[in-house]
Amino acid sequence: MSEKKLNWKKHFLIFLLTSMIFGSGFLLSNFLLEKKIVQLTNLQQDLIIDILSLETQFSLLTQTPCGNLNEPDFTEQLRKIAQELSLIGNRLGEKNLDFLRFKKYYSILEIKNWLLLEKAAKDCKIDLVSIIYFYSDEKECPKCQDQQFVLNYIGEKYPFLRIYSFDYNLELSALRSLKSIYSLTKELPIIIINNKTYYGFLNKKELEEILNKYAAANSNKETTTSTDEQRNTK
Amino acid sequence: MLIIEILVYFSIFLGLYFALFVFNLFLENQKGVYKKPKIKNFPTVALIVPCYNEAENIEKTLNSLLNLDYPKEKLEIIVIDDGSTDDTFLKAQIFEKKDKRIKVFTKKNGGKYTALNLGLKKTNAPFIGSMDADSHLDPQALKKVMKFFENPEIKAVSGTVKVREVKNIIEGIQYLEYLISAYWKKFFSMIGGLQVASGAFSVFRKEVFKILGHYQDPYNCLAEDLEITFRLQQKNFKIAQALDAFVYTRAPSNFKSLFRQRSLRWYKGFLLTLKDYLGLLNIKKHGNLSFLLYATLVGVFASLILSSYTLWRAINFCWERVNQLFLTGFDFPYFFSLFWDKNFFNFKITPLFILGNICLIFFLIQLSIAKKLCFDKKPLKVAIFSFIFLYGYLNVLWWGTAIISILKEKITKFYV
């Protein structure tokens, strides 16, 4: 029986070692999360500096500095922030206060970016179509995740598209104003394309049809403008 | 969801604990793994080979026994034909005529344990071994086993079972399973915790049967080896495992036969037999053995949790991908481009992912130790990959169906 006897001391030490390894898994995960949060903060800071710098240029020159406008860079920065934010949201939970703070900050950056690009697009004659998309969690809006996926897909296919996603329930005065400007009712998902509001899920085909209309309208406008310009030159 | 996550983390904790427990045993006992004393006078051993419809295998099995490096006059080979309907008996008789060491008997079919019991009656050798008719012994295996009996306290020694051939994934998975199991069993035996002296090849002192009685298989699960081991353990008899005494067995090569072997024989047999020997779960009396039996039972629960969780995640993942394929109108280039996006698998920073990887590392360490200790050189990359991804699910299926089968029988008995 002596060899069979349970060595409680050894089991206790193994238990401690297991707990340490187990704990280190959590610590490593938290360390990586902290790094992600720092990364996200830096990204947001970079973007706000770029936006503020451009806004200041707007004010100084009293016109849009089209030569200095690096629009794809802004969009890429926003995309990266969205990805980091999504990772952090998955880890911290959608209701975590830190995450909500980051989300609000991101939403403000999106609105600022949207306003800036709307103005730049007009002044610098860039063909951009903005989509404002309101979503909510799965309980409230089961189709929102699919809608986001379709929008991402469409965004990849149509380079002139700029998509801004907002959580409908996020407590933010700027968002409240945006909702009141478009007199939105809570029928999610909501998509606003060039000031026209669409309620409910739009599939790939429906979205493409809408966007093709805008693309056709833009190209007609371009043709008309260039013909006018030619006439004026003559 | 929170309860499921707690259970998943708890299962991972248990898995890590067990891996560290085995690893600690290895570090403490690695020097005494192989027995080295040279024996001048080997004792007489009778090897009983029960067979039922083994015409295909009996010749190879008997040849492997005749090729054993063991003094000829000290070896008896007793073939018991358990009422085969094929040529097993005739083929065995040809061997009997060729070699004096072989004695062949036939009887009415009654199950493996009855054949073993007849074999016990037909010999007076002080050491009695049992051997599966579809297995081959390594020429040195018997000598290596007998070295352990130099210690008079050791009453039984189990050989190390290896899968003979690997032709497909099913056999590959079993090959790895047998390797890891051999490594575990070796170190468990060193702390008195061996749960089964393998029926494929084990040797006992004759006195064991005088004290404990003959082989039994009350549930007809071919679990006579487990049952006799539990009886040995109940008496606190020492059982050793000879890690370098190899017996090569033919593993089930398809899913159906593997399922039958595990669900309806091994695991069902384990649960039913354990029910008869509940005293073995008394930690005060049986210490390490009880701990390991509890570990087996809790392990079943933990693997059920982990497999269900990962399966649910995998199904969810696949369903999402199929849905996405529909949403893009089957735009395959875009769909596949998503897999190259480094953010696609966005679970990389969760503790679960990190702990899962730690467990995987522990598994690979254990596998490499097992391979080294069993002198195994097969690369088996596909088998390792399949083992990691499939074994957990297969294990749950086998245990699950074994439990269901027992419950079903109980319910039927209750109503009848």
Chai-1 contact restraints between the chains, C-beta under 6 A:
chainA,res_idxA,chainB,res_idxB,connection_type,confidence,min_distance_angstrom,max_distance_angstrom,comment,restraint_id
A,M1,B,N236,contact,1.0,0.0,6.0,A-B,restraint_1
A,E3,B,I191,contact,1.0,0.0,6.0,A-B,restraint_2
A,E3,B,G192,contact,1.0,0.0,6.0,A-B,restraint_3
A,K4,B,G192,contact,1.0,0.0,6.0,A-B,restraint_4
A,K4,B,G287,contact,1.0,0.0,6.0,A-B,restraint_5
A,K4,B,N288,contact,1.0,0.0,6.0,A-B,restraint_6
A,K4,B,L289,contact,1.0,0.0,6.0,A-B,restraint_7
A,K5,B,G287,contact,1.0,0.0,6.0,A-B,restraint_8
A,L6,B,G287,contact,1.0,0.0,6.0,A-B,restraint_9
A,L6,B,N288,contact,1.0,0.0,6.0,A-B,restraint_10
A,L6,B,F291,contact,1.0,0.0,6.0,A-B,restraint_11
A,I14,B,L20,contact,1.0,0.0,6.0,A-B,restraint_12
A,I14,B,F21,contact,1.0,0.0,6.0,A-B,restraint_13
A,L17,B,L20,contact,1.0,0.0,6.0,A-B,restraint_14
A,T18,B,L16,contact,1.0,0.0,6.0,A-B,restraint_15
A,T18,B,Y17,contact,1.0,0.0,6.0,A-B,restraint_16
A,T18,B,L20,contact,1.0,0.0,6.0,A-B,restraint_17
A,I21,B,L16,contact,1.0,0.0,6.0,A-B,restraint_18
A,F22,B,F13,contact,1.0,0.0,6.0,A-B,restraint_19
A,G25,B,P351,contact,1.0,0.0,6.0,A-B,restraint_20
A,G25,B,I354,contact,1.0,0.0,6.0,A-B,restraint_21
A,G25,B,L355,contact,1.0,0.0,6.0,A-B,restraint_22
A,F26,B,P351,contact,1.0,0.0,6.0,A-B,restraint_23
A,L28,B,I354,contact,1.0,0.0,6.0,A-B,restraint_24
A,S29,B,I349,contact,1.0,0.0,6.0,A-B,restraint_25
A,S29,B,P351,contact,1.0,0.0,6.0,A-B,restraint_26
A,S29,B,I354,contact,1.0,0.0,6.0,A-B,restraint_27
A,L32,B,I349,contact,1.0,0.0,6.0,A-B,restraint_28
A,L33,B,I349,contact,1.0,0.0,6.0,A-B,restraint_29
A,Q83,B,N343,contact,1.0,0.0,6.0,A-B,restraint_30
A,L87,B,N346,contact,1.0,0.0,6.0,A-B,restraint_31
A,R91,B,I349,contact,1.0,0.0,6.0,A-B,restraint_32
A,D146,B,L327,contact,1.0,0.0,6.0,A-B,restraint_33
A,F149,B,Q324,contact,1.0,0.0,6.0,A-B,restraint_34
A,F149,B,L327,contact,1.0,0.0,6.0,A-B,restraint_35
A,V150,B,L327,contact,1.0,0.0,6.0,A-B,restraint_36
A,Y153,B,T328,contact,1.0,0.0,6.0,A-B,restraint_37
A,K204,B,G329,contact,1.0,0.0,6.0,A-B,restraint_38
